[in-house]
Amino acid sequence: MYGVSALGKKGGNHTISLLKTELQQVMEQLCCEKTTDFSKYLI
């Protein structure tokens, strides 16, 4: 929401990109290639 408020459509795209990168980094740290690889206790 803040990204859209600050930069309009570009801000929304930037915010989604940041969240996607963060999720990919966490998944790499957990050695998970897909969300289906998560253990039940992680969900």
mmCIF entry with sequence, helices, sheets and N, C-alpha, C, O atoms, coordinates in Angstrom:
data_MODEL
# 
_entry.id   MODEL 
# 
_entity.id                         1 
_entity.type                       polymer 
_entity.pdbx_number_of_molecules   1 
# 
_entity_poly.entity_id                      1 
_entity_poly.type                           'polypeptide(L)' 
_entity_poly.nstd_linkage                   no 
_entity_poly.nstd_monomer                   no 
_entity_poly.pdbx_seq_one_letter_code       MYGVSALGKKGGNHTISLLKTELQQVMEQLCCEKTTDFSKYLI 
_entity_poly.pdbx_seq_one_letter_code_can   MYGVSALGKKGGNHTISLLKTELQQVMEQLCCEKTTDFSKYLI 
_entity_poly.pdbx_strand_id                 A 
# 
loop_
_entity_poly_seq.entity_id 
_entity_poly_seq.num 
_entity_poly_seq.mon_id 
_entity_poly_seq.hetero 
1 1  MET n 
1 2  TYR n 
1 3  GLY n 
1 4  VAL n 
1 5  SER n 
1 6  ALA n 
1 7  LEU n 
1 8  GLY n 
1 9  LYS n 
1 10 LYS n 
1 11 GLY n 
1 12 GLY n 
1 13 ASN n 
1 14 HIS n 
1 15 THR n 
1 16 ILE n 
1 17 SER n 
1 18 LEU n 
1 19 LEU n 
1 20 LYS n 
1 21 THR n 
1 22 GLU n 
1 23 LEU n 
1 24 GLN n 
1 25 GLN n 
1 26 VAL n 
1 27 MET n 
1 28 GLU n 
1 29 GLN n 
1 30 LEU n 
1 31 CYS n 
1 32 CYS n 
1 33 GLU n 
1 34 LYS n 
1 35 THR n 
1 36 THR n 
1 37 ASP n 
1 38 PHE n 
1 39 SER n 
1 40 LYS n 
1 41 TYR n 
1 42 LEU n 
1 43 ILE n 
# 
_struct_asym.id          A 
_struct_asym.entity_id   1 
# 
loop_
_struct_conf.conf_type_id 
_struct_conf.id 
_struct_conf.pdbx_PDB_helix_id 
_struct_conf.beg_label_comp_id 
_struct_conf.beg_label_asym_id 
_struct_conf.beg_label_seq_id 
_struct_conf.pdbx_beg_PDB_ins_code 
_struct_conf.end_label_comp_id 
_struct_conf.end_label_asym_id 
_struct_conf.end_label_seq_id 
_struct_conf.pdbx_end_PDB_ins_code 
_struct_conf.beg_auth_comp_id 
_struct_conf.beg_auth_asym_id 
_struct_conf.beg_auth_seq_id 
_struct_conf.end_auth_comp_id 
_struct_conf.end_auth_asym_id 
_struct_conf.end_auth_seq_id 
_struct_conf.pdbx_PDB_helix_class 
_struct_conf.details 
_struct_conf.pdbx_PDB_helix_length 
HELX_P HELX_P1 AA1 TYR A 2  ? LEU A 7  ? TYR A 2  LEU A 7  1 ? 6  
HELX_P HELX_P2 AA2 LYS A 9  ? GLN A 29 ? LYS A 9  GLN A 29 1 ? 21 
HELX_P HELX_P3 AA3 THR A 35 ? ASP A 37 ? THR A 35 ASP A 37 5 ? 3  
HELX_P HELX_P4 AA4 LYS A 40 ? LEU A 42 ? LYS A 40 LEU A 42 5 ? 3  
# 
_struct_conf_type.id          HELX_P 
_struct_conf_type.criteria    ? 
_struct_conf_type.reference   ? 
# 
loop_
_atom_site.group_PDB 
_atom_site.id 
_atom_site.type_symbol 
_atom_site.label_atom_id 
_atom_site.label_alt_id 
_atom_site.label_comp_id 
_atom_site.label_asym_id 
_atom_site.label_entity_id 
_atom_site.label_seq_id 
_atom_site.pdbx_PDB_ins_code 
_atom_site.Cartn_x 
_atom_site.Cartn_y 
_atom_site.Cartn_z 
_atom_site.occupancy 
_atom_site.B_iso_or_equiv 
_atom_site.pdbx_formal_charge 
_atom_site.auth_seq_id 
_atom_site.auth_comp_id 
_atom_site.auth_asym_id 
_atom_site.auth_atom_id 
_atom_site.pdbx_PDB_model_num 
ATOM 1   N N  . MET A 1 1  ? 0.823  -1.173  0.000   1.00 0.00 ? 1  MET A N  1 
ATOM 2   C CA . MET A 1 1  ? 0.000  0.000   0.000   1.00 0.00 ? 1  MET A CA 1 
ATOM 3   C C  . MET A 1 1  ? 0.877  1.250   0.000   1.00 0.00 ? 1  MET A C  1 
ATOM 4   O O  . MET A 1 1  ? 0.571  2.225   -0.687  1.00 0.00 ? 1  MET A O  1 
ATOM 5   N N  . TYR A 1 2  ? 1.966  1.224   0.767   1.00 0.00 ? 2  TYR A N  1 
ATOM 6   C CA . TYR A 1 2  ? 2.835  2.389   0.808   1.00 0.00 ? 2  TYR A CA 1 
ATOM 7   C C  . TYR A 1 2  ? 3.549  2.590   -0.523  1.00 0.00 ? 2  TYR A C  1 
ATOM 8   O O  . TYR A 1 2  ? 3.762  3.720   -0.963  1.00 0.00 ? 2  TYR A O  1 
ATOM 9   N N  . GLY A 1 3  ? 3.915  1.478   -1.157  1.00 0.00 ? 3  GLY A N  1 
ATOM 10  C CA . GLY A 1 3  ? 4.577  1.583   -2.456  1.00 0.00 ? 3  GLY A CA 1 
ATOM 11  C C  . GLY A 1 3  ? 3.690  2.246   -3.483  1.00 0.00 ? 3  GLY A C  1 
ATOM 12  O O  . GLY A 1 3  ? 4.155  3.091   -4.248  1.00 0.00 ? 3  GLY A O  1 
ATOM 13  N N  . VAL A 1 4  ? 2.423  1.881   -3.514  1.00 0.00 ? 4  VAL A N  1 
ATOM 14  C CA . VAL A 1 4  ? 1.467  2.479   -4.452  1.00 0.00 ? 4  VAL A CA 1 
ATOM 15  C C  . VAL A 1 4  ? 1.249  3.941   -4.098  1.00 0.00 ? 4  VAL A C  1 
ATOM 16  O O  . VAL A 1 4  ? 1.176  4.793   -4.984  1.00 0.00 ? 4  VAL A O  1 
ATOM 17  N N  . SER A 1 5  ? 1.145  4.236   -2.810  1.00 0.00 ? 5  SER A N  1 
ATOM 18  C CA . SER A 1 5  ? 0.942  5.622   -2.384  1.00 0.00 ? 5  SER A CA 1 
ATOM 19  C C  . SER A 1 5  ? 2.120  6.497   -2.779  1.00 0.00 ? 5  SER A C  1 
ATOM 20  O O  . SER A 1 5  ? 1.941  7.646   -3.183  1.00 0.00 ? 5  SER A O  1 
ATOM 21  N N  . ALA A 1 6  ? 3.313  5.956   -2.662  1.00 0.00 ? 6  ALA A N  1 
ATOM 22  C CA . ALA A 1 6  ? 4.505  6.749   -2.933  1.00 0.00 ? 6  ALA A CA 1 
ATOM 23  C C  . ALA A 1 6  ? 4.803  6.886   -4.420  1.00 0.00 ? 6  ALA A C  1 
ATOM 24  O O  . ALA A 1 6  ? 5.188  7.961   -4.880  1.00 0.00 ? 6  ALA A O  1 
ATOM 25  N N  . LEU A 1 7  ? 4.628  5.803   -5.176  1.00 0.00 ? 7  LEU A N  1 
ATOM 26  C CA . LEU A 1 7  ? 5.088  5.808   -6.563  1.00 0.00 ? 7  LEU A CA 1 
ATOM 27  C C  . LEU A 1 7  ? 4.028  5.406   -7.577  1.00 0.00 ? 7  LEU A C  1 
ATOM 28  O O  . LEU A 1 7  ? 4.340  5.227   -8.754  1.00 0.00 ? 7  LEU A O  1 
ATOM 29  N N  . GLY A 1 8  ? 2.793  5.262   -7.145  1.00 0.00 ? 8  GLY A N  1 
ATOM 30  C CA . GLY A 1 8  ? 1.742  4.855   -8.076  1.00 0.00 ? 8  GLY A CA 1 
ATOM 31  C C  . GLY A 1 8  ? 1.936  3.419   -8.525  1.00 0.00 ? 8  GLY A C  1 
ATOM 32  O O  . GLY A 1 8  ? 2.357  2.569   -7.741  1.00 0.00 ? 8  GLY A O  1 
ATOM 33  N N  . LYS A 1 9  ? 1.625  3.148   -9.799  1.00 0.00 ? 9  LYS A N  1 
ATOM 34  C CA . LYS A 1 9  ? 1.709  1.779   -10.331 1.00 0.00 ? 9  LYS A CA 1 
ATOM 35  C C  . LYS A 1 9  ? 3.130  1.225   -10.218 1.00 0.00 ? 9  LYS A C  1 
ATOM 36  O O  . LYS A 1 9  ? 3.311  0.052   -9.893  1.00 0.00 ? 9  LYS A O  1 
ATOM 37  N N  . LYS A 1 10 ? 4.129  2.053   -10.482 1.00 0.00 ? 10 LYS A N  1 
ATOM 38  C CA . LYS A 1 10 ? 5.517  1.592   -10.370 1.00 0.00 ? 10 LYS A CA 1 
ATOM 39  C C  . LYS A 1 10 ? 5.838  1.169   -8.938  1.00 0.00 ? 10 LYS A C  1 
ATOM 40  O O  . LYS A 1 10 ? 6.595  0.223   -8.717  1.00 0.00 ? 10 LYS A O  1 
ATOM 41  N N  . GLY A 1 11 ? 5.261  1.870   -7.978  1.00 0.00 ? 11 GLY A N  1 
ATOM 42  C CA . GLY A 1 11 ? 5.483  1.522   -6.573  1.00 0.00 ? 11 GLY A CA 1 
ATOM 43  C C  . GLY A 1 11 ? 4.888  0.172   -6.226  1.00 0.00 ? 11 GLY A C  1 
ATOM 44  O O  . GLY A 1 11 ? 5.484  -0.603  -5.477  1.00 0.00 ? 11 GLY A O  1 
ATOM 45  N N  . GLY A 1 12 ? 3.706  -0.111  -6.772  1.00 0.00 ? 12 GLY A N  1 
ATOM 46  C CA . GLY A 1 12 ? 3.085  -1.414  -6.547  1.00 0.00 ? 12 GLY A CA 1 
ATOM 47  C C  . GLY A 1 12 ? 3.925  -2.533  -7.123  1.00 0.00 ? 12 GLY A C  1 
ATOM 48  O O  . GLY A 1 12 ? 4.130  -3.562  -6.479  1.00 0.00 ? 12 GLY A O  1 
ATOM 49  N N  . ASN A 1 13 ? 4.409  -2.333  -8.334  1.00 0.00 ? 13 ASN A N  1 
ATOM 50  C CA . ASN A 1 13 ? 5.271  -3.337  -8.972  1.00 0.00 ? 13 ASN A CA 1 
ATOM 51  C C  . ASN A 1 13 ? 6.560  -3.526  -8.182  1.00 0.00 ? 13 ASN A C  1 
ATOM 52  O O  . ASN A 1 13 ? 7.034  -4.650  -8.018  1.00 0.00 ? 13 ASN A O  1 
ATOM 53  N N  . HIS A 1 14 ? 7.122  -2.431  -7.696  1.00 0.00 ? 14 HIS A N  1 
ATOM 54  C CA . HIS A 1 14 ? 8.362  -2.499  -6.916  1.00 0.00 ? 14 HIS A CA 1 
ATOM 55  C C  . HIS A 1 14 ? 8.126  -3.259  -5.607  1.00 0.00 ? 14 HIS A C  1 
ATOM 56  O O  . HIS A 1 14 ? 8.945  -4.087  -5.209  1.00 0.00 ? 14 HIS A O  1 
ATOM 57  N N  . THR A 1 15 ? 7.019  -2.976  -4.952  1.00 0.00 ? 15 THR A N  1 
ATOM 58  C CA . THR A 1 15 ? 6.693  -3.650  -3.695  1.00 0.00 ? 15 THR A CA 1 
ATOM 59  C C  . THR A 1 15 ? 6.520  -5.151  -3.906  1.00 0.00 ? 15 THR A C  1 
ATOM 60  O O  . THR A 1 15 ? 7.034  -5.947  -3.120  1.00 0.00 ? 15 THR A O  1 
ATOM 61  N N  . ILE A 1 16 ? 5.810  -5.543  -4.949  1.00 0.00 ? 16 ILE A N  1 
ATOM 62  C CA . ILE A 1 16 ? 5.629  -6.969  -5.253  1.00 0.00 ? 16 ILE A CA 1 
ATOM 63  C C  . ILE A 1 16 ? 6.974  -7.618  -5.544  1.00 0.00 ? 16 ILE A C  1 
ATOM 64  O O  . ILE A 1 16 ? 7.224  -8.746  -5.121  1.00 0.00 ? 16 ILE A O  1 
ATOM 65  N N  . SER A 1 17 ? 7.839  -6.915  -6.262  1.00 0.00 ? 17 SER A N  1 
ATOM 66  C CA . SER A 1 17 ? 9.167  -7.438  -6.572  1.00 0.00 ? 17 SER A CA 1 
ATOM 67  C C  . SER A 1 17 ? 9.968  -7.680  -5.292  1.00 0.00 ? 17 SER A C  1 
ATOM 68  O O  . SER A 1 17 ? 10.638 -8.703  -5.158  1.00 0.00 ? 17 SER A O  1 
ATOM 69  N N  . LEU A 1 18 ? 9.895  -6.736  -4.357  1.00 0.00 ? 18 LEU A N  1 
ATOM 70  C CA . LEU A 1 18 ? 10.607 -6.897  -3.084  1.00 0.00 ? 18 LEU A CA 1 
ATOM 71  C C  . LEU A 1 18 ? 10.081 -8.094  -2.299  1.00 0.00 ? 18 LEU A C  1 
ATOM 72  O O  . LEU A 1 18 ? 10.862 -8.878  -1.760  1.00 0.00 ? 18 LEU A O  1 
ATOM 73  N N  . LEU A 1 19 ? 8.762  -8.234  -2.235  1.00 0.00 ? 19 LEU A N  1 
ATOM 74  C CA . LEU A 1 19 ? 8.167  -9.357  -1.510  1.00 0.00 ? 19 LEU A CA 1 
ATOM 75  C C  . LEU A 1 19 ? 8.525  -10.691 -2.158  1.00 0.00 ? 19 LEU A C  1 
ATOM 76  O O  . LEU A 1 19 ? 8.785  -11.673 -1.463  1.00 0.00 ? 19 LEU A O  1 
ATOM 77  N N  . LYS A 1 20 ? 8.538  -10.725 -3.488  1.00 0.00 ? 20 LYS A N  1 
ATOM 78  C CA . LYS A 1 20 ? 8.888  -11.947 -4.213  1.00 0.00 ? 20 LYS A CA 1 
ATOM 79  C C  . LYS A 1 20 ? 10.342 -12.335 -3.932  1.00 0.00 ? 20 LYS A C  1 
ATOM 80  O O  . LYS A 1 20 ? 10.643 -13.506 -3.701  1.00 0.00 ? 20 LYS A O  1 
ATOM 81  N N  . THR A 1 21 ? 11.234 -11.351 -3.955  1.00 0.00 ? 21 THR A N  1 
ATOM 82  C CA . THR A 1 21 ? 12.648 -11.603 -3.678  1.00 0.00 ? 21 THR A CA 1 
ATOM 83  C C  . THR A 1 21 ? 12.837 -12.113 -2.256  1.00 0.00 ? 21 THR A C  1 
ATOM 84  O O  . THR A 1 21 ? 13.604 -13.045 -2.019  1.00 0.00 ? 21 THR A O  1 
ATOM 85  N N  . GLU A 1 22 ? 12.131 -11.494 -1.309  1.00 0.00 ? 22 GLU A N  1 
ATOM 86  C CA . GLU A 1 22 ? 12.237 -11.913 0.083   1.00 0.00 ? 22 GLU A CA 1 
ATOM 87  C C  . GLU A 1 22 ? 11.743 -13.346 0.266   1.00 0.00 ? 22 GLU A C  1 
ATOM 88  O O  . GLU A 1 22 ? 12.374 -14.129 0.977   1.00 0.00 ? 22 GLU A O  1 
ATOM 89  N N  . LEU A 1 23 ? 10.635 -13.695 -0.359  1.00 0.00 ? 23 LEU A N  1 
ATOM 90  C CA . LEU A 1 23 ? 10.115 -15.062 -0.269  1.00 0.00 ? 23 LEU A CA 1 
ATOM 91  C C  . LEU A 1 23 ? 11.098 -16.054 -0.877  1.00 0.00 ? 23 LEU A C  1 
ATOM 92  O O  . LEU A 1 23 ? 11.311 -17.132 -0.322  1.00 0.00 ? 23 LEU A O  1 
ATOM 93  N N  . GLN A 1 24 ? 11.700 -15.702 -2.015  1.00 0.00 ? 24 GLN A N  1 
ATOM 94  C CA . GLN A 1 24 ? 12.672 -16.590 -2.651  1.00 0.00 ? 24 GLN A CA 1 
ATOM 95  C C  . GLN A 1 24 ? 13.878 -16.812 -1.744  1.00 0.00 ? 24 GLN A C  1 
ATOM 96  O O  . GLN A 1 24 ? 14.385 -17.930 -1.655  1.00 0.00 ? 24 GLN A O  1 
ATOM 97  N N  . GLN A 1 25 ? 14.342 -15.761 -1.070  1.00 0.00 ? 25 GLN A N  1 
ATOM 98  C CA . GLN A 1 25 ? 15.488 -15.884 -0.175  1.00 0.00 ? 25 GLN A CA 1 
ATOM 99  C C  . GLN A 1 25 ? 15.171 -16.789 1.015   1.00 0.00 ? 25 GLN A C  1 
ATOM 100 O O  . GLN A 1 25 ? 15.993 -17.621 1.399   1.00 0.00 ? 25 GLN A O  1 
ATOM 101 N N  . VAL A 1 26 ? 13.994 -16.631 1.593   1.00 0.00 ? 26 VAL A N  1 
ATOM 102 C CA . VAL A 1 26 ? 13.595 -17.465 2.730   1.00 0.00 ? 26 VAL A CA 1 
ATOM 103 C C  . VAL A 1 26 ? 13.461 -18.917 2.292   1.00 0.00 ? 26 VAL A C  1 
ATOM 104 O O  . VAL A 1 26 ? 13.881 -19.825 3.010   1.00 0.00 ? 26 VAL A O  1 
ATOM 105 N N  . MET A 1 27 ? 12.880 -19.138 1.120   1.00 0.00 ? 27 MET A N  1 
ATOM 106 C CA . MET A 1 27 ? 12.726 -20.503 0.620   1.00 0.00 ? 27 MET A CA 1 
ATOM 107 C C  . MET A 1 27 ? 14.085 -21.150 0.387   1.00 0.00 ? 27 MET A C  1 
ATOM 108 O O  . MET A 1 27 ? 14.251 -22.343 0.644   1.00 0.00 ? 27 MET A O  1 
ATOM 109 N N  . GLU A 1 28 ? 15.060 -20.383 -0.095  1.00 0.00 ? 28 GLU A N  1 
ATOM 110 C CA . GLU A 1 28 ? 16.409 -20.920 -0.282  1.00 0.00 ? 28 GLU A CA 1 
ATOM 111 C C  . GLU A 1 28 ? 17.034 -21.281 1.059   1.00 0.00 ? 28 GLU A C  1 
ATOM 112 O O  . GLU A 1 28 ? 17.705 -22.307 1.173   1.00 0.00 ? 28 GLU A O  1 
ATOM 113 N N  . GLN A 1 29 ? 16.821 -20.450 2.070   1.00 0.00 ? 29 GLN A N  1 
ATOM 114 C CA . GLN A 1 29 ? 17.365 -20.736 3.397   1.00 0.00 ? 29 GLN A CA 1 
ATOM 115 C C  . GLN A 1 29 ? 16.754 -21.995 3.994   1.00 0.00 ? 29 GLN A C  1 
ATOM 116 O O  . GLN A 1 29 ? 17.408 -22.701 4.762   1.00 0.00 ? 29 GLN A O  1 
ATOM 117 N N  . LEU A 1 30 ? 15.505 -22.280 3.644   1.00 0.00 ? 30 LEU A N  1 
ATOM 118 C CA . LEU A 1 30 ? 14.815 -23.472 4.140   1.00 0.00 ? 30 LEU A CA 1 
ATOM 119 C C  . LEU A 1 30 ? 15.012 -24.681 3.231   1.00 0.00 ? 30 LEU A C  1 
ATOM 120 O O  . LEU A 1 30 ? 14.470 -25.753 3.498   1.00 0.00 ? 30 LEU A O  1 
ATOM 121 N N  . CYS A 1 31 ? 15.788 -24.512 2.154   1.00 0.00 ? 31 CYS A N  1 
ATOM 122 C CA . CYS A 1 31 ? 16.037 -25.570 1.174   1.00 0.00 ? 31 CYS A CA 1 
ATOM 123 C C  . CYS A 1 31 ? 14.739 -26.067 0.537   1.00 0.00 ? 31 CYS A C  1 
ATOM 124 O O  . CYS A 1 31 ? 14.553 -27.271 0.359   1.00 0.00 ? 31 CYS A O  1 
ATOM 125 N N  . CYS A 1 32 ? 13.857 -25.151 0.201   1.00 0.00 ? 32 CYS A N  1 
ATOM 126 C CA . CYS A 1 32 ? 12.585 -25.481 -0.443  1.00 0.00 ? 32 CYS A CA 1 
ATOM 127 C C  . CYS A 1 32 ? 12.558 -24.849 -1.833  1.00 0.00 ? 32 CYS A C  1 
ATOM 128 O O  . CYS A 1 32 ? 12.740 -23.640 -1.979  1.00 0.00 ? 32 CYS A O  1 
ATOM 129 N N  . GLU A 1 33 ? 12.331 -25.669 -2.842  1.00 0.00 ? 33 GLU A N  1 
ATOM 130 C CA . GLU A 1 33 ? 12.225 -25.147 -4.198  1.00 0.00 ? 33 GLU A CA 1 
ATOM 131 C C  . GLU A 1 33 ? 10.805 -24.690 -4.515  1.00 0.00 ? 33 GLU A C  1 
ATOM 132 O O  . GLU A 1 33 ? 10.601 -23.776 -5.314  1.00 0.00 ? 33 GLU A O  1 
ATOM 133 N N  . LYS A 1 34 ? 9.822  -25.337 -3.879  1.00 0.00 ? 34 LYS A N  1 
ATOM 134 C CA . LYS A 1 34 ? 8.412  -25.024 -4.115  1.00 0.00 ? 34 LYS A CA 1 
ATOM 135 C C  . LYS A 1 34 ? 7.718  -24.856 -2.769  1.00 0.00 ? 34 LYS A C  1 
ATOM 136 O O  . LYS A 1 34 ? 8.182  -25.370 -1.751  1.00 0.00 ? 34 LYS A O  1 
ATOM 137 N N  . THR A 1 35 ? 6.600  -24.131 -2.775  1.00 0.00 ? 35 THR A N  1 
ATOM 138 C CA . THR A 1 35 ? 5.861  -23.964 -1.523  1.00 0.00 ? 35 THR A CA 1 
ATOM 139 C C  . THR A 1 35 ? 5.308  -25.294 -1.025  1.00 0.00 ? 35 THR A C  1 
ATOM 140 O O  . THR A 1 35 ? 5.054  -25.446 0.170   1.00 0.00 ? 35 THR A O  1 
ATOM 141 N N  . THR A 1 36 ? 5.120  -26.248 -1.913  1.00 0.00 ? 36 THR A N  1 
ATOM 142 C CA . THR A 1 36 ? 4.629  -27.568 -1.493  1.00 0.00 ? 36 THR A CA 1 
ATOM 143 C C  . THR A 1 36 ? 5.695  -28.344 -0.714  1.00 0.00 ? 36 THR A C  1 
ATOM 144 O O  . THR A 1 36 ? 5.385  -29.350 -0.076  1.00 0.00 ? 36 THR A O  1 
ATOM 145 N N  . ASP A 1 37 ? 6.954  -27.880 -0.763  1.00 0.00 ? 37 ASP A N  1 
ATOM 146 C CA . ASP A 1 37 ? 8.031  -28.522 -0.018  1.00 0.00 ? 37 ASP A CA 1 
ATOM 147 C C  . ASP A 1 37 ? 8.041  -28.123 1.458   1.00 0.00 ? 37 ASP A C  1 
ATOM 148 O O  . ASP A 1 37 ? 8.748  -28.734 2.260   1.00 0.00 ? 37 ASP A O  1 
ATOM 149 N N  . PHE A 1 38 ? 7.256  -27.096 1.822   1.00 0.00 ? 38 PHE A N  1 
ATOM 150 C CA . PHE A 1 38 ? 7.216  -26.657 3.217   1.00 0.00 ? 38 PHE A CA 1 
ATOM 151 C C  . PHE A 1 38 ? 6.659  -27.762 4.100   1.00 0.00 ? 38 PHE A C  1 
ATOM 152 O O  . PHE A 1 38 ? 5.718  -28.461 3.725   1.00 0.00 ? 38 PHE A O  1 
ATOM 153 N N  . SER A 1 39 ? 7.247  -27.907 5.266   1.00 0.00 ? 39 SER A N  1 
ATOM 154 C CA . SER A 1 39 ? 6.675  -28.822 6.249   1.00 0.00 ? 39 SER A CA 1 
ATOM 155 C C  . SER A 1 39 ? 5.381  -28.215 6.769   1.00 0.00 ? 39 SER A C  1 
ATOM 156 O O  . SER A 1 39 ? 5.197  -26.999 6.711   1.00 0.00 ? 39 SER A O  1 
ATOM 157 N N  . LYS A 1 40 ? 4.500  -29.039 7.266   1.00 0.00 ? 40 LYS A N  1 
ATOM 158 C CA . LYS A 1 40 ? 3.201  -28.544 7.748   1.00 0.00 ? 40 LYS A CA 1 
ATOM 159 C C  . LYS A 1 40 ? 3.358  -27.516 8.859   1.00 0.00 ? 40 LYS A C  1 
ATOM 160 O O  . LYS A 1 40 ? 2.541  -26.601 8.967   1.00 0.00 ? 40 LYS A O  1 
ATOM 161 N N  . TYR A 1 41 ? 4.396  -27.648 9.693   1.00 0.00 ? 41 TYR A N  1 
ATOM 162 C CA . TYR A 1 41 ? 4.557  -26.703 10.801  1.00 0.00 ? 41 TYR A CA 1 
ATOM 163 C C  . TYR A 1 41 ? 5.016  -25.328 10.325  1.00 0.00 ? 41 TYR A C  1 
ATOM 164 O O  . TYR A 1 41 ? 4.945  -24.364 11.087  1.00 0.00 ? 41 TYR A O  1 
ATOM 165 N N  . LEU A 1 42 ? 5.480  -25.218 9.095   1.00 0.00 ? 42 LEU A N  1 
ATOM 166 C CA . LEU A 1 42 ? 5.899  -23.920 8.559   1.00 0.00 ? 42 LEU A CA 1 
ATOM 167 C C  . LEU A 1 42 ? 4.745  -23.129 7.966   1.00 0.00 ? 42 LEU A C  1 
ATOM 168 O O  . LEU A 1 42 ? 4.870  -21.928 7.724   1.00 0.00 ? 42 LEU A O  1 
ATOM 169 N N  . ILE A 1 43 ? 3.626  -23.793 7.734   1.00 0.00 ? 43 ILE A N  1 
ATOM 170 C CA . ILE A 1 43 ? 2.498  -23.124 7.075   1.00 0.00 ? 43 ILE A CA 1 
ATOM 171 C C  . ILE A 1 43 ? 1.544  -22.565 8.101   1.00 0.00 ? 43 ILE A C  1 
ATOM 172 O O  . ILE A 1 43 ? 0.531  -21.965 7.740   1.00 0.00 ? 43 ILE A O  1 
# 
